[in-house]
Amino acid sequence: MITTEQREKLRGWFAGRLPDDLFEELVEVTVDREEITVIGRIAEPRLADDASDAEREAAVQGRVQEFRERTRDARIAVARDAEHRFGRKVSWGVVCGTERALFTHIAAPVMTRLRQPERQVLDTLIAGGVARSRSDALAWCVRLVQSHTDDWLAELRESLEHVQRVRAQGPDAEPEDTPEDEK
């Protein structure tokens, strides 16, 4: 896990490194052990006030696709620099109006050992048609927990940052330079 300061430095690096005309606004930069996801706002298509919902949806999809193709080379250049600097893959996404679209992003495998009661939960989700496999069922469970525990997870992350700050002040603390793989 990275600290708030490291996350702010990462966001600042992207804000400084991205071409000025790439996004209207840098909306979000998130990071975990494997991936950095950069999301920016792009302009909504101009439509008549009486445009139907179907027309608006198609126009947004078209705008997102146009942006993705037009900016590919610039995004690849930034991603290469970031991957070299931070040791993580970079994924991209946009917000256009009220729609959010992610481009290619990582689905990292996670190994776990489950006892029978936990496996039964997953198998019930499969039998009920909620998931196609145990892997899908486990991902569904994680999304469910995530949607109901954002406050708790935020508090836990804050506590972990505090622990890291205290450790950094201890007698075995390393110099102020942050290793490249933790930035």
N, CA, C and O of each residue as an XYZ file, in Angstrom:
732
protein
N       0.834     -1.191      0.000
C       0.000      0.000      0.000
C       0.873      1.246      0.000
O       1.929      1.276      0.633
N       0.429      2.264     -0.708
C       1.193      3.495     -0.739
C       0.517      4.542      0.135
O      -0.683      4.472      0.399
N       1.299      5.502      0.573
C       0.794      6.542      1.461
C       0.065      7.621      0.659
O       0.147      7.664     -0.569
N      -0.638      8.476      1.364
C      -1.325      9.591      0.724
C      -0.318     10.493      0.015
O      -0.576     10.963     -1.093
N       0.815     10.732      0.645
C       1.839     11.581      0.035
C       2.364     10.956     -1.263
O       2.537     11.656     -2.261
N       2.614      9.655     -1.250
C       3.075      8.977     -2.468
C       2.000      9.031     -3.552
O       2.312      9.221     -4.728
N       0.736      8.865     -3.160
C      -0.373      8.937     -4.115
C      -0.463     10.340     -4.714
O      -0.701     10.494     -5.913
N      -0.272     11.370     -3.871
C      -0.309     12.751     -4.356
C       0.849     13.027     -5.308
O       0.672     13.712     -6.316
N       2.037     12.498     -4.997
C       3.181     12.669     -5.896
C       2.920     11.980     -7.236
O       3.274     12.508     -8.290
N       2.304     10.811     -7.190
C       1.972     10.076     -8.409
C       0.989     10.894     -9.255
O       1.185     11.061    -10.459
N      -0.055     11.395     -8.621
C      -1.041     12.213     -9.336
C      -0.375     13.467     -9.899
O      -0.649     13.869    -11.030
N       0.492     14.076     -9.108
C       1.215     15.260     -9.572
C       2.104     14.947    -10.764
O       2.189     15.741    -11.701
N       2.769     13.794    -10.737
C       3.624     13.406    -11.866
C       2.784     13.299    -13.132
O       3.169     13.811    -14.183
N       1.633     12.630    -13.030
C       0.771     12.499    -14.212
C       0.240     13.855    -14.649
O       0.187     14.138    -15.846
N      -0.154     14.698    -13.702
C      -0.666     16.024    -14.065
C       0.393     16.816    -14.821
O       0.070     17.546    -15.758
N       1.650     16.677    -14.423
C       2.733     17.380    -15.100
C       3.166     16.724    -16.396
O       3.618     17.411    -17.312
N       3.037     15.420    -16.492
C       3.532     14.674    -17.652
C       2.520     14.582    -18.784
O       2.910     14.495    -19.948
N       1.240     14.598    -18.470
C       0.225     14.479    -19.518
C       0.230     15.711    -20.421
O       0.378     16.832    -19.934
N       0.069     15.515    -21.733
C      -0.063     16.680    -22.617
C      -1.247     17.542    -22.168
O      -2.284     17.021    -21.756
N      -1.081     18.858    -22.253
C      -2.119     19.783    -21.782
C      -3.467     19.563    -22.448
O      -4.508     19.774    -21.825
N      -3.461     19.142    -23.703
C      -4.722     19.006    -24.432
C      -5.295     17.587    -24.400
O      -6.244     17.291    -25.127
N      -4.729     16.700    -23.562
C      -5.225     15.325    -23.537
C      -6.614     15.247    -22.898
O      -7.541     14.705    -23.498
N      -6.759     15.777    -21.707
C      -8.031     15.754    -20.980
C      -8.467     17.182    -20.670
O      -7.643     18.094    -20.611
N      -9.769     17.365    -20.474
C     -10.248     18.631    -19.931
C      -9.827     18.753    -18.478
O      -9.536     19.841    -17.982
N      -9.802     17.594    -17.802
C      -9.474     17.556    -16.378
C      -8.990     16.153    -16.038
O      -9.529     15.163    -16.534
N      -7.969     16.075    -15.190
C      -7.521     14.789    -14.661
C      -8.445     14.456    -13.493
O      -8.392     15.106    -12.449
N      -9.291     13.443    -13.671
C     -10.329     13.130    -12.687
C      -9.783     12.276    -11.552
O     -10.050     12.543    -10.381
N      -9.017     11.249    -11.905
C      -8.633     10.268    -10.886
C      -7.363      9.537    -11.309
O      -7.182      9.201    -12.479
N      -6.484      9.296    -10.331
C      -5.330      8.420    -10.520
C      -5.361      7.452     -9.343
O      -5.210      7.857     -8.190
N      -5.559      6.163     -9.642
C      -5.570      5.153     -8.594
C      -4.420      4.189     -8.831
O      -3.953      4.017     -9.958
N      -3.972      3.563     -7.747
C      -2.805      2.685     -7.856
C      -2.937      1.517     -6.890
O      -3.461      1.660     -5.785
N      -2.457      0.370     -7.322
C      -2.284     -0.773     -6.435
C      -0.933     -1.406     -6.779
O      -0.113     -0.772     -7.443
N      -0.693     -2.624     -6.348
C       0.606     -3.264     -6.568
C       0.937     -3.484     -8.037
O       2.107     -3.454     -8.419
N      -0.073     -3.703     -8.858
C       0.163     -4.062    -10.256
C      -0.099     -2.942    -11.249
O       0.484     -2.934    -12.333
N      -0.966     -1.996    -10.901
C      -1.515     -1.127    -11.935
C      -1.760      0.291    -11.434
O      -2.108      0.516    -10.275
N      -1.566      1.236    -12.349
C      -1.963      2.626    -12.145
C      -3.073      2.894    -13.159
O      -2.904      2.635    -14.351
N      -4.195      3.405    -12.693
C      -5.297      3.730    -13.596
C      -5.478      5.240    -13.622
O      -5.649      5.878    -12.584
N      -5.437      5.801    -14.827
C      -5.558      7.243    -15.032
C      -6.878      7.502    -15.748
O      -7.129      6.962    -16.825
N      -7.726      8.342    -15.134
C      -9.035      8.667    -15.699
C      -9.111     10.174    -15.886
O      -8.827     10.943    -14.969
N      -9.500     10.583    -17.088
C      -9.640     11.998    -17.378
C     -11.005     12.312    -17.968
O     -11.681     11.442    -18.515
N     -11.391     13.570    -17.844
C     -12.669     14.013    -18.405
C     -12.436     14.502    -19.831
O     -11.487     15.237    -20.106
N     -13.331     14.073    -20.741
C     -13.291     14.569    -22.117
C     -14.606     15.285    -22.417
O     -15.619     15.077    -21.748
N     -14.559     16.125    -23.430
C     -15.728     16.941    -23.769
C     -16.878     16.069    -24.261
O     -16.686     15.099    -24.994
N     -18.069     16.445    -23.834
C     -19.273     15.768    -24.323
C     -19.529     16.203    -25.754
O     -19.191     17.325    -26.131
N     -20.122     15.331    -26.554
C     -20.486     15.745    -27.914
C     -21.601     16.785    -27.862
O     -22.457     16.755    -26.978
N     -21.575     17.695    -28.815
C     -22.623     18.723    -28.891
C     -23.812     18.148    -29.646
O     -23.685     17.698    -30.784
N     -24.941     18.170    -29.007
C     -26.169     17.646    -29.609
C     -27.299     18.655    -29.433
O     -27.229     19.547    -28.588
N     -28.314     18.501    -30.227
C     -29.501     19.351    -30.082
C     -30.161     19.063    -28.738
O     -30.063     17.954    -28.214
N     -30.825     20.059    -28.192
C     -31.488     19.900    -26.896
C     -32.528     18.790    -26.913
O     -32.777     18.163    -25.884
N     -33.134     18.539    -28.058
C     -34.185     17.531    -28.140
C     -33.658     16.149    -28.571
O     -34.438     15.280    -28.962
N     -32.334     15.953    -28.496
C     -31.758     14.653    -28.884
C     -32.275     13.553    -27.943
O     -32.416     13.766    -26.738
N     -32.547     12.393    -28.511
C     -33.061     11.274    -27.712
C     -31.950     10.672    -26.859
O     -30.768     10.929    -27.087
N     -32.344      9.867    -25.872
C     -31.371      9.183    -25.019
C     -30.493      8.251    -25.852
O     -29.291      8.144    -25.612
N     -31.093      7.581    -26.825
C     -30.339      6.674    -27.690
C     -29.288      7.440    -28.494
O     -28.160      6.975    -28.656
N     -29.667      8.610    -28.992
C     -28.723      9.432    -29.752
C     -27.589      9.914    -28.853
O     -26.425      9.900    -29.256
N     -27.925     10.336    -27.646
C     -26.900     10.795    -26.697
C     -25.936      9.664    -26.341
O     -24.722      9.868    -26.313
N     -26.468      8.487    -26.071
C     -25.631      7.343    -25.722
C     -24.685      6.985    -26.867
O     -23.500      6.737    -26.643
N     -25.205      6.958    -28.086
C     -24.376      6.639    -29.256
C     -23.312      7.715    -29.479
O     -22.180      7.404    -29.849
N     -23.672      8.968    -29.255
C     -22.713     10.059    -29.442
C     -21.575      9.964    -28.421
O     -20.413     10.179    -28.767
N     -21.902      9.645    -27.175
C     -20.874      9.494    -26.142
C     -19.964      8.323    -26.481
O     -18.743      8.438    -26.382
N     -20.544      7.200    -26.879
C     -19.725      6.044    -27.262
C     -18.795      6.395    -28.416
O     -17.628      6.004    -28.421
N     -19.309      7.128    -29.386
C     -18.487      7.565    -30.504
C     -17.360      8.485    -30.064
O     -16.230      8.360    -30.536
N     -17.667      9.409    -29.160
C     -16.649     10.344    -28.653
C     -15.556      9.591    -27.907
O     -14.372      9.879    -28.086
N     -15.943      8.631    -27.074
C     -14.965      7.852    -26.319
C     -14.062      7.074    -27.282
O     -12.842      7.065    -27.113
N     -14.643      6.432    -28.276
C     -13.861      5.657    -29.243
C     -12.917      6.572    -30.032
O     -11.758      6.225    -30.263
N     -13.418      7.736    -30.441
C     -12.576      8.690    -31.182
C     -11.404      9.131    -30.321
O     -10.269      9.179    -30.796
N     -11.666      9.453    -29.059
C     -10.604      9.870    -28.145
C      -9.573      8.760    -27.997
O      -8.370      9.007    -28.074
N     -10.040      7.559    -27.788
C      -9.134      6.426    -27.564
C      -8.191      6.243    -28.756
O      -6.990      6.052    -28.568
N      -8.713      6.298    -29.955
C      -7.886      6.104    -31.150
C      -6.957      7.295    -31.392
O      -5.780      7.111    -31.705
N      -7.478      8.504    -31.249
C      -6.697      9.712    -31.543
C      -5.536      9.905    -30.576
O      -4.484     10.410    -30.970
N      -5.710      9.508    -29.314
C      -4.695      9.789    -28.292
C      -3.808      8.594    -27.974
O      -2.975      8.667    -27.071
N      -3.974      7.503    -28.698
C      -3.243      6.265    -28.393
C      -1.733      6.493    -28.275
O      -1.127      6.078    -27.288
N      -1.122      7.142    -29.261
C       0.336      7.325    -29.237
C       0.789      8.151    -28.037
O       1.783      7.816    -27.392
N       0.073      9.218    -27.737
C       0.437     10.060    -26.584
C       0.290      9.282    -25.279
O       1.146      9.378    -24.399
N      -0.787      8.515    -25.151
C      -0.994      7.744    -23.927
C       0.064      6.649    -23.774
O       0.517      6.375    -22.662
N       0.457      6.025    -24.881
C       1.488      4.988    -24.821
C       2.817      5.587    -24.364
O       3.520      4.982    -23.555
N       3.165      6.766    -24.870
C       4.415      7.417    -24.465
C       4.428      7.708    -22.962
O       5.422      7.450    -22.284
N       3.328      8.241    -22.452
C       3.241      8.530    -21.011
C       3.286      7.227    -20.215
O       3.963      7.149    -19.190
N       2.572      6.211    -20.677
C       2.539      4.928    -19.970
C       3.929      4.304    -19.892
O       4.308      3.766    -18.852
N       4.689      4.371    -20.980
C       6.055      3.809    -20.959
C       6.914      4.501    -19.913
O       7.627      3.846    -19.153
N       6.846      5.830    -19.877
C       7.612      6.571    -18.866
C       7.174      6.173    -17.456
O       8.011      5.929    -16.586
N       5.876      6.111    -17.238
C       5.350      5.787    -15.911
C       5.698      4.351    -15.521
O       6.077      4.097    -14.378
N       5.574      3.420    -16.450
C       5.889      2.017    -16.147
C       7.356      1.865    -15.769
O       7.692      1.098    -14.867
N       8.219      2.588    -16.451
C       9.642      2.546    -16.120
C       9.898      3.179    -14.743
O      10.667      2.649    -13.941
N       9.259      4.289    -14.489
C       9.486      5.035    -13.245
C       8.862      4.353    -12.021
O       9.476      4.299    -10.955
N       7.627      3.829    -12.183
C       6.882      3.331    -11.032
C       6.791      1.805    -10.965
O       6.342      1.262     -9.955
N       7.204      1.115    -12.009
C       7.203     -0.352    -11.998
C       5.815     -0.973    -12.013
O       5.619     -2.072    -11.496
N       4.854     -0.275    -12.604
C       3.484     -0.781    -12.691
C       2.946     -0.501    -14.084
O       3.372      0.449    -14.740
N       2.017     -1.323    -14.532
C       1.340     -1.083    -15.798
C       0.398      0.106    -15.645
O      -0.088      0.378    -14.547
N       0.141      0.807    -16.732
C      -0.753      1.954    -16.709
C      -1.978      1.646    -17.556
O      -1.863      1.207    -18.701
N      -3.137      1.878    -16.987
C      -4.416      1.714    -17.679
C      -5.085      3.080    -17.776
O      -4.804      3.987    -16.992
N      -5.975      3.205    -18.757
C      -6.587      4.492    -19.030
C      -8.102      4.392    -19.056
O      -8.671      3.339    -19.343
N      -8.738      5.508    -18.752
C     -10.183      5.596    -18.859
C     -10.597      7.046    -18.986
O      -9.798      7.961    -18.786
N     -11.872      7.240    -19.325
C     -12.391      8.591    -19.476
C     -13.770      8.705    -18.838
O     -14.487      7.720    -18.656
N     -14.109      9.941    -18.508
C     -15.460     10.310    -18.124
C     -15.936     11.268    -19.197
O     -15.281     12.268    -19.492
N     -17.087     10.948    -19.778
C     -17.692     11.793    -20.808
C     -19.146     11.991    -20.400
O     -19.959     11.072    -20.490
N     -19.459     13.193    -19.954
C     -20.799     13.425    -19.409
C     -20.950     12.631    -18.126
O     -20.171     12.791    -17.187
N     -21.961     11.772    -18.093
C     -22.179     10.930    -16.913
C     -21.637      9.514    -17.110
O     -21.729      8.679    -16.210
N     -21.074      9.249    -18.284
C     -20.560      7.911    -18.585
C     -19.083      7.809    -18.237
O     -18.315      8.753    -18.418
N     -18.711      6.652    -17.740
C     -17.311      6.353    -17.416
C     -16.919      5.123    -18.224
O     -17.627      4.117    -18.209
N     -15.796      5.201    -18.926
C     -15.341      4.081    -19.756
C     -13.878      3.794    -19.451
O     -13.045      4.701    -19.462
N     -13.568      2.536    -19.180
C     -12.192      2.109    -18.980
C     -11.709      1.422    -20.234
O     -12.431      0.639    -20.852
N     -10.462      1.727    -20.608
C      -9.860      1.038    -21.731
C      -9.196     -0.218    -21.164
O      -9.510     -0.623    -20.044
N      -8.307     -0.825    -21.899
C      -7.652     -2.049    -21.438
C      -7.106     -1.865    -20.023
O      -6.385     -0.906    -19.749
N      -7.451     -2.782    -19.137
C      -6.920     -2.732    -17.778
C      -6.675     -4.149    -17.285
O      -7.181     -5.116    -17.855
N      -5.912     -4.253    -16.244
C      -5.439     -5.547    -15.753
C      -6.510     -6.247    -14.917
O      -7.205     -5.622    -14.114
N      -6.623     -7.541    -15.124
C      -7.408     -8.401    -14.238
C      -6.386     -9.357    -13.631
O      -6.039    -10.370    -14.238
N      -5.915     -9.035    -12.448
C      -4.832     -9.791    -11.821
C      -5.370    -11.040    -11.126
O      -6.343    -10.964    -10.376
N      -4.740    -12.186    -11.373
C      -5.166    -13.396    -10.678
C      -4.789    -13.323     -9.194
O      -3.745    -12.784     -8.825
N      -5.659    -13.874     -8.365
C      -5.413    -13.903     -6.928
C      -5.671    -15.328     -6.449
O      -6.759    -15.870     -6.642
N      -4.686    -15.913     -5.838
C      -4.837    -17.281     -5.338
C      -5.326    -17.238     -3.891
O      -4.895    -16.398     -3.102
N      -6.222    -18.146     -3.560
C      -6.711    -18.235     -2.190
C      -7.120    -19.668     -1.892
O      -7.434    -20.438     -2.800
N      -7.113    -20.010     -0.637
C      -7.581    -21.322     -0.199
C      -8.866    -21.111      0.588
O      -8.901    -20.332      1.541
N      -9.906    -21.799      0.190
C     -11.198    -21.658      0.845
C     -11.633    -22.986      1.435
O     -11.442    -24.045      0.837
N     -12.211    -22.910      2.598
C     -12.776    -24.100      3.228
C     -14.166    -24.346      2.633
O     -14.697    -23.515      1.897
N     -14.732    -25.486      2.962
C     -15.997    -25.878      2.349
C     -17.115    -24.850      2.514
O     -17.817    -24.576      1.540
N     -17.318    -24.263      3.711
C     -18.410    -23.283      3.824
C     -18.247    -22.096      2.853
O     -19.230    -21.610      2.294
N     -16.992    -21.634      2.658
C     -16.762    -20.535      1.723
C     -16.983    -20.985      0.282
O     -17.527    -20.233     -0.526
N     -16.564    -22.206     -0.042
C     -16.781    -22.732     -1.394
C     -18.273    -22.900     -1.667
O     -18.726    -22.701     -2.795
N     -19.037    -23.265     -0.639
C     -20.476    -23.422     -0.811
C     -21.146    -22.090     -1.154
O     -22.095    -22.049     -1.938
N     -20.650    -21.010     -0.566
C     -21.180    -19.688     -0.909
C     -20.971    -19.419     -2.398
O     -21.888    -18.985     -3.096
N     -19.766    -19.680     -2.869
C     -19.463    -19.450     -4.287
C     -20.309    -20.351     -5.177
O     -20.834    -19.910     -6.200
N     -20.438    -21.616     -4.783
C     -21.213    -22.560     -5.589
C     -22.696    -22.187     -5.631
O     -23.368    -22.422     -6.635
N     -23.204    -21.607     -4.544
C     -24.592    -21.149     -4.522
C     -24.792    -19.994     -5.505
O     -25.809    -19.927     -6.195
N     -23.827    -19.098     -5.563
C     -23.902    -17.990     -6.519
C     -23.879    -18.509     -7.958
O     -24.558    -17.963     -8.828
N     -23.111    -19.545     -8.203
C     -23.072    -20.154     -9.537
C     -24.416    -20.806     -9.848
O     -24.981    -20.601    -10.922
N     -24.919    -21.592     -8.902
C     -26.197    -22.290     -9.107
C     -27.341    -21.298     -9.321
O     -28.287    -21.583    -10.055
N     -27.251    -20.137     -8.679
C     -28.292    -19.117     -8.812
C     -28.142    -18.256    -10.057
O     -28.959    -17.369    -10.302
N     -27.116    -18.510    -10.832
C     -26.925    -17.754    -12.059
C     -26.296    -16.387    -11.871
O     -26.245    -15.592    -12.809
N     -25.816    -16.105    -10.666
C     -25.167    -14.824    -10.396
C     -23.765    -14.796    -11.008
O     -23.286    -13.745    -11.432
N     -23.116    -15.960    -11.048
C     -21.746    -16.055    -11.566
C     -21.610    -17.317    -12.409
O     -22.355    -18.283    -12.242
N     -20.633    -17.283    -13.323
C     -20.392    -18.437    -14.194
C     -19.391    -19.423    -13.600
O     -19.379    -20.597    -13.969
N     -18.557    -18.952    -12.687
C     -17.500    -19.782    -12.131
C     -17.202    -19.333    -10.710
O     -17.708    -18.306    -10.257
N     -16.388    -20.099    -10.013
C     -15.994    -19.690     -8.670
C     -15.209    -18.387     -8.720
O     -15.338    -17.544     -7.832
N     -14.405    -18.224     -9.747
C     -13.645    -16.992     -9.899
C     -14.589    -15.791    -10.044
O     -14.412    -14.772     -9.377
N     -15.585    -15.920    -10.915
C     -16.577    -14.850    -11.077
C     -17.335    -14.605     -9.771
O     -17.599    -13.459     -9.407
N     -17.679    -15.672     -9.078
C     -18.422    -15.547     -7.825
C     -17.596    -14.816     -6.777
O     -18.119    -13.972     -6.048
N     -16.315    -15.134     -6.700
C     -15.447    -14.470     -5.730
C     -15.300    -12.989     -6.080
O     -15.324    -12.136     -5.192
N     -15.148    -12.682     -7.361
C     -15.061    -11.275     -7.780
C     -16.355    -10.539     -7.430
O     -16.314     -9.391     -6.988
N     -17.504    -11.194     -7.625
C     -18.793    -10.601     -7.282
C     -18.839    -10.295     -5.784
O     -19.296     -9.225     -5.383
N     -18.370    -11.226     -4.965
C     -18.362    -11.021     -3.507
C     -17.482     -9.828     -3.123
O     -17.851     -9.029     -2.263
N     -16.330     -9.717     -3.761
C     -15.435     -8.601     -3.469
C     -16.105     -7.281     -3.839
O     -16.029     -6.320     -3.073
N     -16.759     -7.217     -4.999
C     -17.460     -5.986     -5.394
C     -18.594     -5.660     -4.422
O     -18.829     -4.492     -4.113
N     -19.290     -6.679     -3.943
C     -20.370     -6.462     -2.983
C     -19.825     -5.869     -1.687
O     -20.366     -4.891     -1.172
N     -18.769     -6.453     -1.170
C     -18.162     -5.946      0.060
C     -17.661     -4.517     -0.162
O     -17.853     -3.644      0.684
N     -17.019     -4.293     -1.306
C     -16.489     -2.968     -1.611
C     -17.597     -1.925     -1.628
O     -17.415     -0.823     -1.110
N     -18.729     -2.252     -2.208
C     -19.809     -1.274     -2.318
C     -20.446     -0.953     -0.973
O     -21.050      0.108     -0.813
N     -20.320     -1.845     -0.013
C     -20.953     -1.627      1.289
C     -19.986     -1.203      2.377
O     -20.405     -0.945      3.506
N     -18.714     -1.125      2.067
C     -17.756     -0.848      3.130
C     -16.760      0.243      2.779
O     -15.664      0.270      3.337
N     -17.109      1.137      1.875
C     -16.170      2.182      1.468
C     -15.647      2.973      2.660
O     -14.450      3.253      2.732
N     -16.517      3.337      3.595
C     -16.076      4.108      4.757
C     -15.111      3.303      5.611
O     -14.082      3.819      6.049
N     -15.441      2.040      5.847
C     -14.584      1.184      6.663
C     -13.227      0.993      5.987
O     -12.194      1.073      6.652
N     -13.214      0.745      4.689
C     -11.952      0.564      3.968
C     -11.127      1.846      3.965
O      -9.903      1.791      4.078
N     -11.774      2.984      3.840
C     -11.057      4.265      3.875
C     -10.404      4.463      5.241
O      -9.265      4.923      5.323
N     -11.110      4.123      6.300
C     -10.552      4.241      7.643
C      -9.382      3.277      7.834
O      -8.377      3.630      8.450
N      -9.514      2.065      7.307
C      -8.433      1.085      7.403
C      -7.198      1.571      6.645
O      -6.082      1.458      7.153
N      -7.381      2.110      5.439
C      -6.248      2.637      4.666
C      -5.559      3.770      5.413
O      -4.331      3.854      5.429
N      -6.355      4.642      6.032
C      -5.803      5.752      6.804
C      -4.972      5.222      7.981
O      -3.903      5.756      8.279
N      -5.460      4.186      8.637
C      -4.719      3.586      9.753
C      -3.407      2.978      9.278
O      -2.382      3.095      9.949
N      -3.441      2.331      8.121
C      -2.213      1.734      7.576
C      -1.190      2.810      7.228
O       0.009      2.615      7.426
N      -1.652      3.932      6.717
C      -0.741      5.042      6.427
C      -0.102      5.543      7.712
O       1.088      5.858      7.728
N      -0.873      5.620      8.785
C      -0.330      6.058     10.068
C       0.761      5.081     10.536
O       1.815      5.508     11.007
N       0.507      3.787     10.407
C       1.501      2.777     10.788
C       2.772      2.975      9.969
O       3.871      2.905     10.520
N       2.648      3.217      8.679
C       3.823      3.423      7.830
C       4.606      4.666      8.254
O       5.837      4.652      8.255
N       3.903      5.738      8.614
C       4.590      6.954      9.060
C       5.351      6.695     10.357
O       6.484      7.152     10.511
N       4.742      5.971     11.284
C       5.403      5.665     12.553
C       6.627      4.787     12.312
O       7.687      5.033     12.889
N       6.493      3.774     11.471
C       7.640      2.912     11.142
C       8.778      3.717     10.535
O       9.947      3.475     10.836
N       8.439      4.671      9.683
C       9.450      5.481      9.005
C      10.237      6.348      9.986
O      11.344      6.781      9.667
N       9.690      6.607     11.166
C      10.369      7.420     12.164
C      11.177      6.579     13.132
O      11.874      7.114     13.994
N      11.087      5.256     12.994
C      11.770      4.353     13.919
C      13.268      4.297     13.687
O      13.785      4.877     12.733
N      13.977      3.572     14.597
C      15.440      3.515     14.520
C      15.968      2.797     13.271
O      17.105      3.030     12.860
N      15.166      1.944     12.677
C      15.599      1.222     11.483
C      15.139      1.893     10.199
O      15.194      1.298      9.123
N      14.690      3.123     10.315
C      14.149      3.833      9.153
C      15.229      4.062      8.114
O      16.386      4.335      8.437
N      14.824      3.943      6.858
C      15.746      4.183      5.751
C      15.782      5.671      5.455
O      14.933      6.424      5.931
N      16.768      6.097      4.668
C      16.820      7.519      4.298
C      15.540      7.945      3.593
O      14.750      7.098      3.175
N      15.332      9.243      3.458
C      14.116      9.817      2.894
C      13.825      9.387      1.471
O      12.671      9.442      1.047
N      14.836      8.956      0.710
C      14.593      8.550     -0.665
C      13.627      7.393     -0.702
O      13.843      6.384     -0.030
N      12.559      7.520     -1.478
C      11.574      6.467     -1.617
C      11.988      5.572     -2.772
O      12.238      6.070     -3.869
N      12.068      4.240     -2.554
C      12.448      3.356     -3.655
C      11.481      3.514     -4.824
O      10.292      3.763     -4.627
N      11.999      3.368     -6.039
C      11.200      3.560     -7.240
C       9.942      2.696     -7.253
O       8.897      3.128     -7.740
N      10.040      1.460     -6.712
C       8.885      0.565     -6.780
C       7.802      0.915     -5.772
O       6.732      0.306     -5.800
N       8.038      1.870     -4.885
C       7.012      2.270     -3.921
C       6.407      3.626     -4.259
O       5.514      4.105     -3.561
N       6.888      4.231     -5.314
C       6.352      5.549     -5.685
C       5.024      5.405     -6.340
O       4.413      6.403     -6.723
